[in-house]
Amino acid sequence: MYPSRFSYDAPASVEEVIAILDQNGGEAKVLAGGQSLIPMLKLRFASPARVVDINGIPGLEYHRLDPDGTLRIGALCRHEDLEFSEILGNFPTLSQASSLVADPMVRTRGTFVGSLCHADPQGDWSATMIALGGKIIAQGPNGRREIEARDFVLGPFVNALAFNEVAVEATVPPAKGKALGGYLKLERRVGDFATASAAVALDVDGDIVTRAGCALAGVGGRTIDANDAISILVGKSLNAESIKEAAEAVAAAAEPRTDHRGSSSYKRHIVETFVTRILSNIVNSEQKAA
Amino acid sequence: MTSLYDEVQAAPAAGVEVRRITVNVNGTDRTVDVEPRLLLAHLLRQALQLTGTHSGCDTSGCGACTVLMDGRPVKSCTVLAVQANGREVETVEGLATASELHPIQEGFKEEHGLQCGFCTPGMMLSAKALLERNPDPTEDEVRWALSGNLCRCTGYQNIVKSVLWAAKKMREQNQEA
C-alpha cells in the first residue's frame, strides 16, 4: 500500500507554508508528524495534490511555560516530548493522557497540534484541550488568530482552519488556584483508539471547585464537549453526592453509538465510571496529601 | 539509483517528481532519487535491498517495520523516505558486526525470544531505543516500550525476557569498559 502521487514541499518558514497553502486553494495538506495523514494517504482516503512538510521549520518543537503559567505547545512538539516532560506538574490532565496516546512509535513522531488538527472523534488530545479550555493559534495570510479548542473541532476529521491557515501553537491557560484533573481511556488493546475516554480538569480553591472542564472521546461523531454538564460542580466541594451528580450529567452528554467496540449503553456506562473514578481519585490523593 | 513505485531502479516517467535524498543507513550514506510518496520502509526494502525491515500490516498498526531514525523508534511504513533525508536510520542489519551479534540479538537467542521471527527486527529496534534511554528497565517498562510491536505468535513472555537479558549483558559490558 502506498500513497497516490503528490508534489512535495519542505519549506523552512511558516510564511512559506502559508504562501503554498494560499496558492493551492485547498489542494495542499500540511504534514507534521504524519501518523494520521500518512496512513490516510496510503489508504487513499486523502489524495492531496501537494504535501507541505513542516518538519524542516526550525523553532516549532518547543513546549514551555510562560511566566504566568500558560503552557505553550509548538506545532512540532511530539507526543513523547510531553510524555517525558518535566513541566506538566500543573497539568495533570495532559500528563495522564500523554502516555496513552497511540503507541511508542507513534508518540516518537506524532505531534500534539497535528493530532488536534486531525480532529479524530476518538483522539485523546482534543478531549484534554476542550476540558482545559485551551486554544489553538492559527496563522494565515492575514496574521494570527486564536481559536478556542471547543470551537476548533467542527465534526469528524473537520477543524476550523481555513485552507490557507496553519496551526502553529496550542496554549493552555494556568489554573486559577490548584489544578486537579485526570484522563482515563478504555482501549481494546494498547495503542488503539479510545472505545471511550474522559478528560477532566478542575480549578480548586481550598476545597471548592472554581472551574470544571470535561470532554469525551470515542462517544460521538466528534469530541464531546461536556464542559456545561460538569459545571454543576462549580461552587461545590467534591463528595460522593456531587461526584455522582457530575458523572451522571457528563454521561448524559455523551452521544455514543453501538459498534464493534461496544454498545451505546456500555460506552455511556464507561463514561460515568471514568468521571466518577477521576473525581474520586482526586479526592483520595488530596486527602493523602493533607 | 532511482526508486519509484512500479518501476524500482528504472528512470522516472516524464513529469514524475523525484527528489535526491541522502540517508545515512547503518553508518553509510546512501543517495537515492525517490518519489516523494515513497515510504521509508520501501526505500529500505526495495531500493536498498535491506529486507530485514519487515512490512507487516501496512496500516501503521503492527510495528514490524520499526527502525530507528536519529535513534528513536519509528514505523518506517509511516514515514516518507524524503523525510529521512539528512538523517540517520538504523535497521536490524545494523545491529550485528561481521563476527558478533548485538547483545539484544544474543538475548533473543538465549531466551528463545522468537517463534516465526516476523516481528523480531521491530522488537529488537524498539528494545534498543528503550535500553539507550533506560539501561536498567523493569519488566513493566520493557512491556510498555514494546507495546507498539505486535507478535502474532504471542510470544511476548520470552521477548520480554530476552530484552531483560540484553539489558543485563549491556550493563555488564559497560561496567567492564
Interface residues (C-beta under 8 A of the other chain):
Chain A: M1 Y2 P3 S4 R5 F6 S7 Y8 A10 L31 G34 Q35 I38 P39 L41 K42 L43 V51 D53 N55 E80 S99 A102 D103 P104 M105 V106 T108 R109 V190 G191
Chain B: Y5 V16 E17 R19 E35 P36 R37 L38 L39 H42 D58 T59 S60 G61 G63 T66 R72 P73 V74 K75 C77 T78 V79 L80 V82 Q83 S126 W144 A145 L146 S147 G148
